[in-house]
Each structure stands twice: as C-alpha cells, then as structure tokens.
Amino acid sequence: MPRKKRYLKFLLGLAIAIGLFLCVLISLKGKTFIISKDLSQSEIIPSGSTLIFTGDIMLGRNVKKAINQYGQLSIFKDVQGIFKSKDIIIGNLEGPIIKDAPIIPPGSMKFGFDPEALEILTSLNFKVLSLSNNHTLDQGKSGYDQTIKYLNDNSLEPIGDNVRCGKDTDYYLKDKVAIIAGNFTYSSTLNNCLDKTMSLIQGIKQENADAFIVVYPHWGEEYQVINSNKQKELAHKFIDNGADMVIGSHPHVVQNIELYNNKLIVYSLGNFIFDQYFSEDTQQGLVIQLDLIDKGLVVGLIPIQGDKSKLSLMPKDKEETFLDELAQRSSEGLAKGIKANQIVLSR
C-alpha cells in the first residue's frame, strides 16, 4: 500500500476513535466513577457526601507519654492522608477533655485528656465526636461540661452522653446524613436507650425521608472478634426501624461485618488510638470511608495499626492477612469486597 494511502487510513481510524471516545464521554456525563481502591489517597470520586468513621480515641495514660515523646502530631502523620478533603469525620472520644487533666497512671480506668488534645482532633479534621460511652463521666459532671465547651469552642460537634438517649443532642444531621450515637454498655439503661433510639431513627426518617441514617453505638463485649447475640439483636432492630447502616465501637478489637437486608453492620472498628499494647488485635483498627453515591454507597475499608500508639497504615502483606481473616468471620457474600478493601451496595 502506498505511503499516502496508509497515512490517510491512519487519520481516518484516529478520527473514528476520537469520535467514539467523545460519544462515550457524553453518554456517561454525570455518572459516578470509582477509579481506584487505594482509599487513603482519596481516589473515589463521589456524587454525594464522603464520611470517615474511626474507632475508640483515648489520648491519656501511655498515649499521653507517646505524645510527649514523639510530638503531639507526629504520631498521626502516617495516617493523615486518610482524613484529607472529607466532608464529615467521626470518632468515639473515650474520655473528657479538662483543664489541668490529672496524670492517669497505667491501669487506671478513669481517663482525662489535656486541652492539647483539641489540636490533634482539629488537625485530623474531625467534625463529630461521640460522647456516648462508658468513660464520658470519668471526671464527673464538671469534666463533662468542660468537654462540651471545649469541643463547641473548637467547631467540634459532640453527640450523646454516657446514659441518656433519644435527645436532639444525640445525633448529627447535615446534608441528608444523620449520625445517631448511643451507649449500650449499661444493662440498667439498655431497654430505655433502645426504645428512645428507635424513636429517634423513626422521627428523623419521617422528617427527612431521603436521609442516610448511621447508628454509631457503643456496645458489645471487650476483646471479642465476633459480635455478641445482644449486638446482633440491637443492630437488626436499628435497621428494621429505618437505619441504613450500623458502625460500632467499644470492644477494642475489629469485629465481623454483617450484611442484613442489604444494609451493612460493622460491629466494631476496634481502637483508633489507645494504649492497649498487650495484643496485636488491640493495636489494629479499621477506618471506614463511606461515599454516598447516586443510588448506592461505597464502603472503603482502611486497616491501620499502632506501635506504642504511633499510627500507620498496615503494610500490604499484613493488610491482606487482616482482611482475609475479617472476611472469614463476616457474611459470606461480603468476602470479595472485604478482601478488595471496598464494599459496594445499592440503596
């Protein structure tokens, strides 16, 4: 074939390819794309809100020593990429923030954090902090009141407390996303708290029919990697009454994930930062990245680890083992998504 004809044939083919590419772009305009599973690098392109959920945050005792040793921000520097450019970041604050916090000796279960903790929380872009846990009143009513003031003064939204449930201050609602906190560790208040939380779910759903409701309970048995029967009973009731997802804390280890009526239950995220150095399970945690997309959601699983409270992303080989084990104890239909760091559901 003469060179000129070959050249013209090439130009014709190129023009057709460009035309087809433009047609595809036009047909897909406005759709959502997932271009990577590396969630820590913010490569999911959502059409709605992006939320980050972390587990238990304890900034006293030996964590305080680590802060003093390494610097209060350096212990988080290897995980800071997780928190960039996200709409809402949520964590469970396991203790009060108070002026002149006492030194908490190892083994003590009464926590209290210095106001410098606020710099850590704001630097990581936290927006919502649950106080619905069994350590909120460790420094009494005064400690609780100081915590509320410190958080509000630093544009951090506190939700819940250690006993009461069903109040307006027990949930956060913005841009059709509602997060409801509740402490279910006390058997004496369990039924009352459950009934009021159900009413809260129903009320939010009635007034905001399109709201995506996440229940963020403090519950379960410590150090158990499988949920208890009570957790399962509560989680199913939350979903049956209108919740779209359940994400738990308190066991200090990562528990299994269940798919119930096409809704996800992450029974426990484990520790975000804590000084429970006595086992590998208590030094591993799970961060959830939740992207609300058109008619669906993408749930990103980001495993993290601590080394004497210095946090980092898990190396790939360790992450693979961690996710394989998590998949084995979770709902069978979720195994592929868990191993790929990403569960995609319709809604």
N, C-alpha and C positions, 0 to 999 in steps of 0.2 A: 504494500500500500504506500503511495507517495506520502512524503512527509507532511505536505499541506493538508491532505485529507485526514491523516492521523491527528493532526493538530485541531482541525475543525471538529472531529469526532470527540476529542477530549473536552473541548469547550462546551459542546452540546451536553455531554454527560455531566459536566460540572454544573451547568445551568439547571439541569433536571434535579440534581442532588440538592442544590440550594433551594429550589422551589419546593421540593418535598419537605425539607427541614423547616422552611417558613410555615408551611401548612400545618406541620405538627405543632409548632410553637403556638400558632393561632388557636388550634383546637384544644390545647392544654392550658390556655390562659386562665389564671385564677385558681388553678388546682394546687394542691399541696404536694411537695416532693420531700422524700426522705433520701438524702444523698450520702449519708454515712452513718455507721453505728458507733462512731467514736464520740459519745455524747459529751465527754468532758471538753471537747473543742467547739461546742455549740453549733454543730453542723446539721441539726434538724431544723428545717425551715417550717415553722408552724403558721397556721392561718388564724390561730386564736391565742390563748394565754399559755405561757410556759411557767410551770411551778417546780420548785425544788423542795423535797421533804428530806429532813435529816432525823436521826435518832436522838438519843439522850446526850445532853450537853451539861457537863459538870466541870466547873472552872476553879475549883478549890482543891484542898488537900494536896496530893502529889502533882496534880495538873498545875497548880499554882507554882510549885517548885520548878516544873519544866518551863513554865512561862518565865520565871526569874532567870533560869539558866540559859535558855535559848533566845529569849526575847519574845514579847507577847504576840507578835505577828508571825515570827519565823516558823513557829510550829504548824502553821496552816499554809505556808507558802506553796507547798507542793500540791495542794488541792484547790487553790484559789481559782483556777480556771473553770472549775465546776460552776462557780457562782456568778460568773460574769454575764451581764445582759439578760438576766432572767426577771420575769415580772414579779413573782412572789416567791420568797424563800422562807420556809417554815422549819422550826425546830422545837424540841421539848427542853425547856430550861429547868434543870434538876436542882433548883435551889434559889434562894433570894439574893438579890444584889443590895448590899447595905454599906453605909458609911462605916469606916473602921471595922471591916469584917475581921472576926477573930481568926487566929491561925487554927486550921482544922487538923488535928493530929491523925496519922494513919489509923484506920479502923473506926474512926468516929463516923456516925451516920447522920450528923446534924451539919448540914452544909451552909455556907455563906460565902458570897463572892464579892471582891472589891469592885468599886465602880469602874476600874480599868477594864473590866470585862465588857463594858459597853463599847469600847474601841474595837475589840475583837469582833463583836457581833455586827457592828455597823460596817467594819471593813470588809466583812464577808457578805454584806448586802442583805442581811436578814431583815424581814419585814414583819413577820408574825412569830410570836413565841408563846407556846402553850405553858400555862402555869397549872394545868390540870394533872398534878402528880403528887406523890406522897412526900415530897420534900419542900413544897412551897412554903409551909409554915415552920420550917426548921428554926427560924429566928423570930418566931412569934408574929403577932398581928403587926407590930411595928416594922418588922422585916418585910412583910408582905406589902404594906403601904409604901415603904421606900422603893420596893421593886417596881410597883406600878408607876410611881412618879418618875423614877429613873428611865424606865422604858418609854413612857409617854414623852418625856422631855427630849428623847433622842430619836423620835419618829419610829419607834418600835412598838408594834401593836400587841399588847398582852391579851390572851384569851383564856378564860376559865380560871378556876382555883382548885384547891385540893378536895373540897367537899361538895359545894353547891353545884347544881347542874340546871340547864334549861333557861339560863338568863340570857339577856341580849348580849352581855359581855362574854358569853361562852362561844361566840362564833365570829368569824370574819367574813364579810361579804363584799366582793368587788368584782366588777366586770363579769357578772354571772358565774362567779366561782365562790362557793361557800365552804369554809373550813370550820368544823364543829369539834371542839375539844371536850373531853370528859375523863374524869378519873374513876376507874372501875376497880381499883385495887382494894377498896374498903368494903368488906361484906356488909357492914352495917348500913351503908348508904347505897348499895348496889341497885336494889329494885327501884328506889325513888329516883336515882340518877338515870336509870334506864328509861323509865316512863317519861321523864322530862326531856331526855334527849330525843326520844321518838316524836314527842310533840313538837320539838324544835325542828326536826327534819321535815315533818309534815307541814308545819307553818311556813318554813322557807320555801318549800316546793309550791305551796298554794299561792304565795305572793310573787314567786319568781319561777314560773313554770319551766324556763329554759336553764335554770341554774344547775351547775355541775356541783354536787354536794360530796365533799370528802369528810368522813368522820375520822378523827385523829385521837383514838382512845389510848389511855394509859392502863394496862391490863396484863393479865397472864402470870405465869409462873417463871421466876427468875432462872436463867441459865438452861432453859429447856428449848431445844431447837425445833420442837413440834408444838403447835398450839394446843391449849387445853380444851376440853369439852365446853367450858363456860365461854371461852373466847369465841368458839365456833357458833355457839348459840346466840351470843350477842351480835356477832358480825352478820349473821343471817337475818336477824331482826332489823338491824340498821338498813340493810339492803331491801328487805321486804317492805319497809316503811318509806322508801324513797331515796336512800343514799346511793350514790353512783360508784363509790369506792371507799375502802376502809384501809387505813395505814396506821399501824400500831407501834407502841413503844413500851418500855419497862423491863422486858426480860433480859436486857443487856447482851443478848445474842441475836443473830439473824434467824428468824423463824421462816417456816414454809409459806408459800404463796398459793392461794386457792382461787379457782375460778368458780363463781356461784352465780347462776342466772346471767351469765355473760358480764358479770361485774368482778373486779379484782379485789381480793383481800390479801394485803401484805401484813401478816400477823405481827411481825416485829422487825424494825430496821436495825436493831442492835444499838450499840453505842456509836455516837458520832465522835465525841471525845470524853474519855473517862480515865481513871487511874486503876482500872481492874486489870493488872498486869499478870494475873495468875493463870490465864489460859489464852490460847490462840483465839478461841471463839469470842471472848470478850474484848479482844483487840481488833476484831474485824467488824466492819459495819457496812451497811448498804445505804446509798443515797439514791433517791428516786427522782428522776426528771420526768415530769408529766407534761406532755404537749397536747393541748386540746386543739384538734384539727377538725375540718369540716366533716361532720357525721362520724367522727371517730376520735380515738386518742392513742397516743404513742407513749408507752411507759418504758423509759430508759432505766436500766439497772447499772449503777456505778459502784463497784466494790471498792472500799477503802480499807486501810489498815493503820494501826498505830504502833509506834515503837517508843515506849515510855512517854506516850501522849504526843509524840511528833507524828503528824499525819502525812500519809501519801496515798496515791493510787496504787492498787495492787499491781505487781508485775504480771505480765501476760500469762506466764505459766501457772502462777499461783491463782490468778483470776479464773483461769479455765477450770482448775480443780474446784475452786469455791463454787462456781456456777453449776458445774456438773453435780456436785453434792446437793446444792439447793434445788436443782431440777428433780433429783431423785426423790426428795421428800415433799415435792409440790404436786399440784394437779397434773395428771399425765398430759393433758392437752397443751400445757404451757411449756413443756420441756424444750422444744425447739427455740421458742422465743427467749427463754431464760438463758440458754447457752449462747444465744446471739446478742445478749445484753439488751434485748428490745422486744417488748410485747405490744402488738398492735391489735386493737379491738374496735369494733363498730359501736356506735351509741345512738 
